[in-house]
Amino acid sequence: MAGQRSELKGTSYEIFIGALSVLSIVNLGLLLVTEDEALRYVLLVMNGLLSLVLFLDFCYRLWTAPSRGAYFLRGFGWADLLASLPLQQVKVFRLFRIVRVVRLLRELGPGIIWRSLVHDRAESALYTLLLVGLLMLEFGSLGMLRLEGGDPEANITTASDALWYSIVTMSTVGYGDQYPVTNEGRLLGGAIIVVGVAIFGTLTGFLANAFLAPRRAPDSAVAEAPES
C-alpha cells in the first residue's frame, strides 16, 4: 500500500492526467470516423498538445521516482513513454495510464480522495479549469468550424482560424481579427471568454497562494491515512 501511494503524484493531478488520456483516446476515435480535413487538422493539433503534456508527465514521474529503473521497467514507464508519442499506432498504451489512475484511486477510496481534493482546493480548481480549457480549445474550435462554416460572411472558415480564435479569446487578448458572425457562434464565443477569464483568474490566485502560503507537505490527507 505504501509503495502504491508513493506512485501517487497528487490526487487532482492523477485525475487530470487520467482525463487527458481518456480525451486522447476519444480523439483517436474521432480521427478514425471523420473525413473532414479541417476537423482532422484540429484533432491532430490537439493530439500533439496532449502528447506534449503526457511526455512532460513521463519526465516528471521518471525524475521523482524512488527508483527510475523500477519505474521504467516494472512500473510501466516504458508504456508512459510510448503513450506520449504523437502516433496513432501507440495511443493504445494510454490505456495503461487510465488503468493506473483507476487502480491508485481505488486503493485510496472515495473518502480519502474527497478529503484530499478539499484539502488542496486551489490545486484541484486549477487542474479542473485546465482540463476545461483544453476541452474548450478543442471542442470550441470544432464547434466554431461547424457553426460559422456555412455563413457566407464568416471569417472563421479554416481550422487554423478556429484554433487561433479560441486561443486568442481564451487568453483574453482579443485581437479582433477573427470573430463569429452567427448567433450560435457568438454564444459559443461567450462561453470561451468566460472559461478563459476563469482560468487566468484561478491561475493568478494559485500562483499567489504558492508564493505567499507557508510550505506544507503535499497530499497530507493521503499521507496521514492509515496503512492497510
Backbone as CSV, one residue per row, in Angstrom:
resi,resn,N_x,N_y,N_z,CA_x,CA_y,CA_z,C_x,C_y,C_z
1,MET,0.828,-1.209,0.000,0.000,0.000,0.000,0.866,1.265,0.000
2,ALA,1.908,1.255,0.852,2.779,2.432,0.904,3.487,2.645,-0.408
3,GLY,3.897,1.530,-1.058,4.569,1.663,-2.342,3.658,2.227,-3.402
4,GLN,2.380,1.840,-3.358,1.437,2.359,-4.335,1.183,3.830,-4.099
5,ARG,1.134,4.236,-2.820,0.918,5.649,-2.547,2.108,6.491,-2.987
6,SER,3.326,5.897,-2.984,4.477,6.659,-3.448,4.369,6.961,-4.939
7,GLU,3.567,6.149,-5.684,3.323,6.426,-7.098,2.420,7.633,-7.282
8,LEU,1.575,7.899,-6.309,0.575,8.945,-6.431,1.240,10.315,-6.394
9,LYS,1.094,11.069,-7.446,1.727,12.384,-7.532,0.794,13.498,-7.073
10,GLY,-0.346,13.160,-6.541,-1.348,14.136,-6.149,-2.681,13.700,-6.718
11,THR,-3.696,13.681,-5.888,-4.991,13.161,-6.326,-5.541,13.928,-7.517
12,SER,-5.570,15.260,-7.418,-6.119,16.055,-8.519,-5.248,15.935,-9.763
13,TYR,-3.938,15.821,-9.567,-3.033,15.663,-10.710,-3.292,14.340,-11.431
14,GLU,-3.446,13.260,-10.666,-3.686,11.954,-11.282,-5.002,11.938,-12.047
15,ILE,-6.031,12.553,-11.477,-7.321,12.627,-12.170,-7.179,13.431,-13.457
16,PHE,-6.420,14.524,-13.402,-6.188,15.364,-14.577,-5.505,14.575,-15.685
17,ILE,-4.439,13.855,-15.346,-3.711,13.070,-16.347,-4.590,11.947,-16.895
18,GLY,-5.362,11.314,-16.025,-6.265,10.270,-16.493,-7.304,10.806,-17.458
19,ALA,-7.839,11.999,-17.160,-8.835,12.611,-18.045,-8.220,12.954,-19.399
20,LEU,-6.977,13.442,-19.395,-6.309,13.742,-20.670,-6.077,12.473,-21.481
21,SER,-5.765,11.378,-20.803,-5.584,10.114,-21.507,-6.889,9.658,-22.148
22,VAL,-7.993,9.820,-21.418,-9.302,9.477,-21.990,-9.600,10.358,-23.200
23,LEU,-9.322,11.663,-23.074,-9.569,12.590,-24.178,-8.756,12.207,-25.405
24,SER,-7.510,11.810,-25.210,-6.666,11.439,-26.349,-7.201,10.207,-27.065
25,ILE,-7.751,9.261,-26.308,-8.324,8.070,-26.931,-9.615,8.415,-27.663
26,VAL,-10.420,9.316,-27.083,-11.619,9.795,-27.779,-11.241,10.465,-29.088
27,ASN,-10.171,11.259,-29.060,-9.715,11.926,-30.278,-9.291,10.920,-31.344
28,LEU,-8.679,9.839,-30.907,-8.292,8.802,-31.860,-9.525,8.240,-32.556
29,GLY,-10.581,8.000,-31.776,-11.819,7.520,-32.384,-12.409,8.522,-33.356
30,LEU,-12.358,9.829,-32.994,-12.883,10.859,-33.887,-12.072,10.936,-35.173
31,LEU,-10.756,10.760,-35.065,-9.911,10.785,-36.258,-10.244,9.633,-37.202
32,LEU,-10.645,8.515,-36.631,-10.952,7.349,-37.449,-12.273,7.481,-38.191
33,VAL,-13.212,8.283,-37.642,-14.544,8.351,-38.245,-14.773,9.610,-39.069
34,THR,-13.983,10.664,-38.868,-14.217,11.900,-39.616,-13.355,11.956,-40.872
35,GLU,-13.932,12.498,-41.920,-13.199,12.682,-43.175,-13.009,14.150,-43.515
36,ASP,-13.541,15.028,-42.686,-13.397,16.469,-42.896,-11.973,16.892,-42.555
37,GLU,-11.255,17.455,-43.527,-9.853,17.789,-43.319,-9.662,18.864,-42.259
38,ALA,-10.593,19.830,-42.184,-10.477,20.884,-41.179,-10.620,20.314,-39.773
39,LEU,-11.599,19.431,-39.582,-11.785,18.806,-38.278,-10.597,17.929,-37.919
40,ARG,-10.072,17.215,-38.896,-8.905,16.367,-38.655,-7.697,17.215,-38.249
41,TYR,-7.571,18.394,-38.830,-6.456,19.281,-38.503,-6.512,19.690,-37.033
42,VAL,-7.705,20.063,-36.568,-7.869,20.444,-35.160,-7.528,19.267,-34.252
43,LEU,-8.021,18.082,-34.594,-7.764,16.904,-33.775,-6.287,16.552,-33.749
44,LEU,-5.592,16.718,-34.876,-4.160,16.431,-34.919,-3.362,17.436,-34.090
45,VAL,-3.766,18.697,-34.124,-3.099,19.707,-33.297,-3.294,19.377,-31.821
46,MET,-4.509,18.999,-31.440,-4.769,18.645,-30.052,-4.023,17.376,-29.667
47,ASN,-3.878,16.458,-30.605,-3.100,15.249,-30.336,-1.658,15.613,-30.014
48,GLY,-1.092,16.559,-30.774,0.266,16.999,-30.498,0.387,17.666,-29.135
49,LEU,-0.600,18.489,-28.774,-0.580,19.178,-27.482,-0.706,18.178,-26.335
50,LEU,-1.639,17.239,-26.452,-1.810,16.229,-25.408,-0.572,15.345,-25.289
51,SER,0.047,15.038,-26.410,1.267,14.226,-26.386,2.380,14.949,-25.635
52,LEU,2.478,16.267,-25.826,3.482,17.050,-25.106,3.232,17.006,-23.599
53,VAL,1.976,17.182,-23.196,1.638,17.151,-21.766,1.959,15.773,-21.178
54,LEU,1.621,14.708,-21.893,1.873,13.366,-21.395,3.363,13.044,-21.368
55,PHE,4.134,13.607,-22.292,5.580,13.416,-22.252,6.190,14.121,-21.048
56,LEU,5.711,15.330,-20.752,6.175,16.039,-19.561,5.797,15.272,-18.294
57,ASP,4.619,14.630,-18.313,4.206,13.804,-17.180,5.156,12.621,-17.013
58,PHE,5.545,12.002,-18.121,6.516,10.896,-18.054,7.836,11.372,-17.457
59,CYS,8.322,12.524,-17.917,9.583,13.064,-17.393,9.473,13.349,-15.898
60,TYR,8.336,13.891,-15.475,8.104,14.195,-14.054,8.108,12.922,-13.222
61,ARG,7.424,11.882,-13.697,7.379,10.627,-12.955,8.756,9.972,-12.904
62,LEU,9.481,10.031,-14.007,10.817,9.440,-14.037,11.753,10.180,-13.084
63,TRP,11.676,11.501,-13.068,12.566,12.313,-12.238,12.286,12.117,-10.750
64,THR,11.014,11.945,-10.388,10.634,11.853,-8.976,10.500,10.424,-8.474
65,ALA,10.702,9.435,-9.347,10.558,8.038,-8.934,11.660,7.660,-7.946
66,PRO,11.323,6.929,-6.873,12.357,6.467,-5.935,13.424,5.632,-6.629
67,SER,13.003,4.828,-7.591,13.934,4.043,-8.405,13.523,4.208,-9.867
68,ARG,14.341,4.920,-10.632,13.964,5.201,-12.024,13.923,3.933,-12.857
69,GLY,14.843,3.013,-12.592,14.825,1.753,-13.329,13.577,0.936,-13.033
70,ALA,13.192,0.900,-11.742,11.987,0.149,-11.359,10.751,0.779,-11.976
71,TYR,10.695,2.118,-11.980,9.540,2.775,-12.599,9.485,2.479,-14.090
72,PHE,10.620,2.557,-14.768,10.610,2.406,-16.225,10.291,0.967,-16.636
73,LEU,10.828,-0.016,-15.890,10.662,-1.405,-16.301,9.450,-2.067,-15.660
74,ARG,9.324,-1.963,-14.338,8.235,-2.656,-13.651,7.025,-1.769,-13.409
75,GLY,7.228,-0.454,-13.445,6.127,0.480,-13.231,5.501,0.980,-14.520
76,PHE,5.788,0.301,-15.641,5.225,0.642,-16.953,5.619,2.045,-17.407
77,GLY,6.825,2.489,-17.008,7.321,3.760,-17.515,7.531,3.721,-19.020
78,TRP,7.926,2.556,-19.525,8.108,2.419,-20.971,6.785,2.626,-21.705
79,ALA,5.681,2.181,-21.080,4.362,2.390,-21.682,3.997,3.867,-21.642
80,ASP,4.353,4.573,-20.548,4.106,6.008,-20.472,4.854,6.738,-21.566
81,LEU,6.105,6.316,-21.811,6.899,6.966,-22.862,6.290,6.730,-24.240
82,LEU,5.925,5.496,-24.534,5.306,5.200,-25.826,3.979,5.930,-25.977
83,ALA,3.221,5.997,-24.892,1.913,6.645,-24.945,2.026,8.135,-25.214
84,SER,3.166,8.729,-24.873,3.337,10.172,-25.067,3.720,10.532,-26.496
85,LEU,4.045,9.528,-27.317,4.412,9.807,-28.708,3.162,10.178,-29.509
86,PRO,3.261,11.182,-30.384,2.078,11.623,-31.149,1.778,10.728,-32.341
87,LEU,1.725,9.426,-32.103,1.480,8.455,-33.164,0.222,7.661,-32.826
88,GLN,-0.653,7.507,-33.789,-1.902,6.793,-33.547,-1.644,5.336,-33.177
89,GLN,-0.541,4.746,-33.723,-0.294,3.332,-33.505,0.027,2.995,-32.052
90,VAL,0.501,3.958,-31.252,0.892,3.669,-29.875,-0.040,4.306,-28.852
91,LYS,-1.133,4.924,-29.325,-2.049,5.554,-28.373,-2.736,4.539,-27.478
92,VAL,-2.760,3.267,-27.897,-3.389,2.252,-27.062,-2.689,2.147,-25.719
93,PHE,-1.398,2.519,-25.665,-0.673,2.452,-24.400,-1.199,3.473,-23.391
94,ARG,-1.974,4.442,-23.842,-2.554,5.393,-22.896,-3.598,4.739,-22.019
95,LEU,-4.047,3.552,-22.416,-4.936,2.789,-21.541,-4.230,2.420,-20.240
96,PHE,-2.882,2.216,-20.305,-2.136,1.906,-19.093,-2.251,3.034,-18.084
97,ARG,-2.219,4.276,-18.576,-2.337,5.424,-17.680,-3.708,5.443,-16.997
98,ILE,-4.741,5.173,-17.771,-6.092,5.177,-17.217,-6.239,4.085,-16.166
99,VAL,-5.724,2.886,-16.486,-5.804,1.767,-15.546,-5.049,2.100,-14.267
100,ARG,-3.866,2.734,-14.389,-3.085,3.072,-13.203,-3.812,4.094,-12.334
101,VAL,-4.393,5.108,-12.963,-5.132,6.113,-12.197,-6.291,5.475,-11.450
102,VAL,-7.054,4.623,-12.139,-8.188,3.955,-11.504,-7.714,3.074,-10.355
103,ARG,-6.619,2.357,-10.561,-6.099,1.474,-9.511,-5.652,2.264,-8.284
104,LEU,-4.902,3.333,-8.509,-4.405,4.126,-7.387,-5.550,4.767,-6.612
105,LEU,-6.514,5.331,-7.331,-7.620,5.988,-6.653,-8.525,4.978,-5.946
106,ARG,-8.656,3.788,-6.515,-9.463,2.757,-5.862,-8.816,2.324,-4.550
107,GLU,-7.474,2.264,-4.526,-6.769,1.910,-3.303,-7.006,2.950,-2.203
108,LEU,-7.097,4.213,-2.597,-7.306,5.268,-1.604,-8.731,5.253,-1.058
109,GLY,-9.689,5.050,-1.926,-11.082,5.082,-1.503,-11.678,6.468,-1.670
110,PRO,-12.992,6.543,-1.833,-13.647,7.832,-2.091,-13.487,8.832,-0.958
111,GLY,-13.450,8.346,0.294,-13.340,9.267,1.418,-12.025,10.028,1.411
112,ILE,-10.926,9.312,1.237,-9.608,9.956,1.217,-9.476,10.845,-0.015
113,ILE,-9.998,10.397,-1.162,-9.938,11.214,-2.375,-10.650,12.541,-2.149
114,TRP,-11.846,12.490,-1.554,-12.620,13.712,-1.319,-11.886,14.644,-0.364
115,ARG,-11.334,14.089,0.729,-10.617,14.929,1.693,-9.379,15.555,1.062
116,SER,-8.707,14.796,0.198,-7.527,15.332,-0.462,-7.884,16.467,-1.412
117,LEU,-8.973,16.299,-2.169,-9.397,17.340,-3.096,-9.829,18.599,-2.365
118,VAL,-10.535,18.415,-1.236,-10.975,19.571,-0.445,-9.781,20.249,0.213
119,HIS,-8.830,19.442,0.684,-7.649,19.983,1.359,-6.834,20.863,0.423
120,ASP,-6.696,20.432,-0.834,-5.941,21.199,-1.837,-6.917,21.809,-2.836
121,ARG,-7.786,22.674,-2.331,-8.843,23.238,-3.172,-8.274,24.041,-4.335
122,ALA,-7.232,24.841,-4.070,-6.672,25.682,-5.133,-6.103,24.832,-6.258
123,GLU,-5.361,23.777,-5.896,-4.782,22.901,-6.910,-5.867,22.157,-7.674
124,SER,-6.878,21.679,-6.955,-7.977,20.966,-7.611,-8.704,21.870,-8.594
125,ALA,-8.953,23.133,-8.178,-9.632,24.074,-9.064,-8.785,24.379,-10.287
126,LEU,-7.470,24.493,-10.089,-6.579,24.790,-11.209,-6.602,23.664,-12.243
127,TYR,-6.448,22.420,-11.799,-6.445,21.300,-12.731,-7.806,21.139,-13.407
128,THR,-8.870,21.408,-12.669,-10.201,21.332,-13.265,-10.357,22.344,-14.398
129,LEU,-9.914,23.573,-14.142,-10.039,24.611,-15.160,-9.084,24.379,-16.328
130,LEU,-7.905,23.821,-16.061,-7.005,23.483,-17.164,-7.630,22.422,-18.063
131,LEU,-8.284,21.443,-17.446,-8.970,20.420,-18.237,-10.109,21.034,-19.033
132,VAL,-10.897,21.897,-18.389,-11.989,22.575,-19.093,-11.436,23.436,-20.220
133,GLY,-10.285,24.083,-19.978,-9.672,24.909,-21.008,-9.252,24.100,-22.230
134,LEU,-8.663,22.930,-22.003,-8.278,22.070,-23.123,-9.504,21.562,-23.875
135,LEU,-10.540,21.204,-23.118,-11.781,20.767,-23.774,-12.394,21.898,-24.588
136,MET,-12.360,23.113,-24.031,-12.919,24.256,-24.748,-12.090,24.597,-25.976
137,LEU,-10.766,24.485,-25.855,-9.908,24.752,-27.009,-10.238,23.799,-28.152
138,GLU,-10.390,22.526,-27.827,-10.670,21.546,-28.866,-12.096,21.649,-29.391
139,PHE,-13.064,21.496,-28.501,-14.448,21.438,-28.951,-14.998,22.823,-29.285
140,GLY,-14.398,23.880,-28.704,-14.752,25.227,-29.121,-14.322,25.487,-30.551
141,SER,-13.111,25.028,-30.902,-12.625,25.183,-32.277,-13.460,24.352,-33.245
142,LEU,-13.737,23.100,-32.858,-14.568,22.256,-33.714,-15.967,22.848,-33.870
143,GLY,-16.507,23.373,-32.756,-17.834,23.978,-32.811,-17.874,25.211,-33.697
144,MET,-16.842,26.057,-33.597,-16.786,27.258,-34.434,-16.754,26.898,-35.919
145,LEU,-16.011,25.870,-36.241,-15.962,25.448,-37.638,-17.337,25.021,-38.131
146,ARG,-18.073,24.312,-37.296,-19.397,23.849,-37.684,-20.403,24.999,-37.745
147,LEU,-20.361,25.901,-36.765,-21.353,26.965,-36.677,-21.109,28.083,-37.677
148,GLU,-19.858,28.372,-37.952,-19.532,29.510,-38.816,-19.276,29.123,-40.266
149,GLY,-18.966,27.849,-40.492,-18.537,27.433,-41.830,-19.567,27.664,-42.918
150,GLY,-20.845,27.604,-42.600,-21.868,27.740,-43.636,-22.321,29.159,-43.894
151,ASP,-21.831,30.134,-43.143,-22.257,31.523,-43.336,-21.355,32.205,-44.359
152,PRO,-21.947,32.840,-45.393,-21.111,33.483,-46.430,-20.286,34.659,-45.911
153,GLU,-20.675,35.263,-44.794,-19.927,36.392,-44.246,-18.929,35.975,-43.162
154,ALA,-18.822,34.692,-42.923,-17.949,34.204,-41.852,-16.486,34.471,-42.178
155,ASN,-15.714,34.797,-41.151,-14.261,34.937,-41.331,-13.499,33.859,-40.559
156,ILE,-14.239,32.958,-39.876,-13.633,31.777,-39.269,-14.015,30.605,-40.157
157,THR,-13.176,30.324,-41.115,-13.522,29.348,-42.147,-12.557,28.169,-42.215
158,THR,-11.397,28.274,-41.586,-10.410,27.198,-41.634,-10.102,26.722,-40.216
159,ALA,-9.433,25.584,-40.128,-9.068,25.042,-38.820,-8.127,25.982,-38.082
160,SER,-7.182,26.561,-38.791,-6.252,27.485,-38.139,-6.981,28.740,-37.652
161,ASP,-7.986,29.200,-38.414,-8.800,30.339,-37.958,-9.489,30.009,-36.633
162,ALA,-10.088,28.822,-36.560,-10.839,28.434,-35.363,-9.918,28.274,-34.163
163,LEU,-8.763,27.628,-34.367,-7.819,27.455,-33.268,-7.270,28.798,-32.799
164,TRP,-6.942,29.663,-33.765,-6.419,30.988,-33.418,-7.447,31.792,-32.633
165,TYR,-8.698,31.750,-33.089,-9.750,32.483,-32.389,-9.908,31.960,-30.961
166,SER,-9.914,30.630,-30.786,-10.093,30.053,-29.455,-8.936,30.425,-28.531
167,ILE,-7.714,30.361,-29.049,-6.545,30.685,-28.224,-6.542,32.163,-27.839
168,VAL,-6.770,33.038,-28.811,-6.751,34.475,-28.545,-7.875,34.863,-27.584
169,THR,-9.042,34.253,-27.746,-10.174,34.580,-26.889,-9.968,34.057,-25.477
170,MET,-9.500,32.816,-25.343,-9.277,32.249,-24.019,-8.172,32.970,-23.266
171,SER,-7.180,33.476,-23.983,-6.088,34.211,-23.333,-6.497,35.629,-22.949
172,THR,-7.722,36.014,-23.296,-8.294,37.344,-23.030,-7.556,38.448,-23.766
173,VAL,-6.775,38.102,-24.798,-6.093,39.118,-25.604,-7.101,39.801,-26.521
174,GLY,-7.845,38.983,-27.290,-8.909,39.512,-28.130,-8.444,40.481,-29.203
175,TYR,-7.636,40.003,-30.156,-7.171,40.871,-31.239,-8.320,41.400,-32.087
176,GLY,-9.349,40.583,-32.277,-10.483,41.005,-33.085,-10.326,40.727,-34.561
177,ASP,-9.211,40.055,-34.961,-9.038,39.741,-36.383,-9.948,38.593,-36.814
178,GLN,-10.311,37.729,-35.878,-11.267,36.664,-36.135,-12.404,36.808,-35.138
179,TYR,-13.636,36.666,-35.610,-14.775,36.808,-34.718,-15.976,36.086,-35.338
180,PRO,-16.881,35.571,-34.507,-18.065,34.882,-35.023,-19.111,35.878,-35.519
181,VAL,-19.854,35.485,-36.535,-20.892,36.355,-37.081,-22.288,35.765,-36.888
182,THR,-22.388,34.500,-36.557,-23.699,33.880,-36.331,-24.060,33.982,-34.848
183,ASN,-25.348,33.941,-34.556,-25.792,33.996,-33.160,-25.266,32.807,-32.361
184,GLU,-25.303,31.624,-32.972,-24.812,30.438,-32.281,-23.314,30.541,-32.019
185,GLY,-22.573,31.056,-33.013,-21.136,31.234,-32.849,-20.801,32.237,-31.754
186,ARG,-21.618,33.291,-31.651,-21.377,34.285,-30.598,-21.656,33.708,-29.212
187,LEU,-22.669,32.858,-29.097,-22.923,32.200,-27.817,-21.735,31.322,-27.427
188,LEU,-21.217,30.578,-28.379,-20.046,29.750,-28.109,-18.841,30.622,-27.767
189,GLY,-18.686,31.733,-28.482,-17.600,32.656,-28.188,-17.698,33.223,-26.781
190,GLY,-18.915,33.508,-26.329,-19.111,33.983,-24.963,-18.677,32.951,-23.939
191,ALA,-18.981,31.677,-24.210,-18.563,30.612,-23.296,-17.044,30.501,-23.253
192,ILE,-16.388,30.657,-24.404,-14.924,30.604,-24.442,-14.320,31.749,-23.634
193,ILE,-14.920,32.932,-23.721,-14.438,34.085,-22.951,-14.540,33.809,-21.456
194,VAL,-15.692,33.291,-21.010,-15.902,33.018,-19.585,-14.875,32.008,-19.076
195,VAL,-14.640,30.943,-19.844,-13.667,29.929,-19.434,-12.269,30.531,-19.360
196,GLY,-11.907,31.360,-20.338,-10.586,31.977,-20.332,-10.371,32.868,-19.122
197,VAL,-11.354,33.695,-18.799,-11.248,34.574,-17.627,-11.122,33.740,-16.357
198,ALA,-11.903,32.648,-16.247,-11.847,31.793,-15.062,-10.482,31.139,-14.920
199,ILE,-9.917,30.680,-16.021,-8.610,30.017,-15.970,-7.530,30.983,-15.494
200,PHE,-7.468,32.162,-16.084,-6.406,33.093,-15.726,-6.615,33.664,-14.326
201,GLY,-7.867,33.834,-13.918,-8.124,34.282,-12.556,-7.684,33.244,-11.535
202,THR,-8.017,31.973,-11.812,-7.620,30.899,-10.902,-6.107,30.716,-10.895
203,LEU,-5.480,30.810,-12.071,-4.029,30.668,-12.151,-3.332,31.755,-11.354
204,THR,-3.832,32.981,-11.435,-3.248,34.073,-10.668,-3.357,33.815,-9.172
205,GLY,-4.542,33.368,-8.733,-4.732,33.064,-7.321,-3.870,31.900,-6.865
206,PHE,-3.727,30.877,-7.714,-2.914,29.720,-7.365,-1.448,30.110,-7.200
207,LEU,-0.931,30.925,-8.121,0.462,31.353,-8.025,0.682,32.235,-6.800
208,ALA,-0.262,33.109,-6.523,-0.138,33.955,-5.337,-0.128,33.096,-4.076
209,ASN,-0.995,32.093,-4.027,-1.038,31.207,-2.863,0.243,30.406,-2.728
210,ALA,0.798,29.961,-3.883,2.021,29.163,-3.852,3.207,29.969,-3.331
211,PHE,3.266,31.257,-3.668,4.393,32.088,-3.247,4.238,32.615,-1.822
212,LEU,2.994,32.848,-1.409,2.777,33.507,-0.120,2.457,32.546,1.011
213,ALA,1.857,31.402,0.696,1.457,30.464,1.748,2.680,29.754,2.297
214,PRO,2.675,29.390,3.584,3.794,28.624,4.157,3.877,27.252,3.523
215,ARG,5.084,26.723,3.462,5.286,25.419,2.853,4.601,24.351,3.683
216,ARG,4.020,23.364,2.977,3.359,22.265,3.660,3.551,21.012,2.834
217,ALA,3.398,19.881,3.470,3.585,18.619,2.766,2.415,18.391,1.835
218,PRO,2.667,18.040,0.553,1.572,17.792,-0.390,0.799,16.544,-0.029
219,ASP,-0.518,16.630,-0.316,-1.402,15.482,-0.102,-1.283,14.927,1.314
220,SER,-1.246,15.840,2.303,-1.114,15.389,3.684,-2.283,14.522,4.106
221,ALA,-3.458,14.777,3.500,-4.615,13.939,3.837,-4.380,12.496,3.441
222,VAL,-3.660,12.311,2.304,-3.353,10.956,1.857,-2.266,10.359,2.731
223,ALA,-1.237,11.188,3.032,-0.110,10.686,3.806,-0.535,10.269,5.215
224,GLU,-1.561,10.954,5.773,-1.989,10.660,7.115,-2.959,9.493,7.184
225,ALA,-3.376,8.985,6.011,-4.332,7.872,6.005,-3.684,6.641,6.610
226,PRO,-4.419,5.837,7.356,-3.847,4.640,7.978,-3.446,3.627,6.940
227,GLU,-2.329,2.973,7.189,-1.868,1.910,6.292,-2.758,0.694,6.441
228,SER,-2.975,-0.001,5.327,-3.757,-1.231,5.398,-2.900,-2.397,4.998
